[in-house]
């Protein structure tokens, strides 16, 4: 199957773009166990600064070992793997956000950091995904990471 790809300047991981993505972006392993990223093509077009944050964030899920850890646990926990990994998801998201901020600061892309913070503020007190931190928690985390050296 052929999928459209995009250049991801934040990591050397194949990054696909799709119009219909259940989340705005996802990190996973392909059927051969290789890391891949999928990003909403609409987000990349409509909100390019935020799209760059998403690509950096998904790269971080791979480089921080989140994706491998999740897939390794799947084989050991039976039919309800999400139940077992759910407590770690909140911290994984906050860690990946901070990692993305560091990458974007290094590349002098403050507009992408601010776009992500603003996007998270739109969620307010609502979680940004299943078992994820709230928008406010993520916006505060992004702001705190941005002022660190």
Secondary structure, 3 states (H helix, E strand, C coil): CCCCEECCCCCCCEEEEECCCCCCEEEEECCCCCEEEEEEHHHHHHCHHHHHHHHHHHHHHHHCCHHHHHHHHHCCCCCCHHHHHHHHHHHHHHHHHHHHHHHHHHCCCHHHHHHHHHHHHHHCCCECCCCCCEHHHHHHHHHHHHHCC
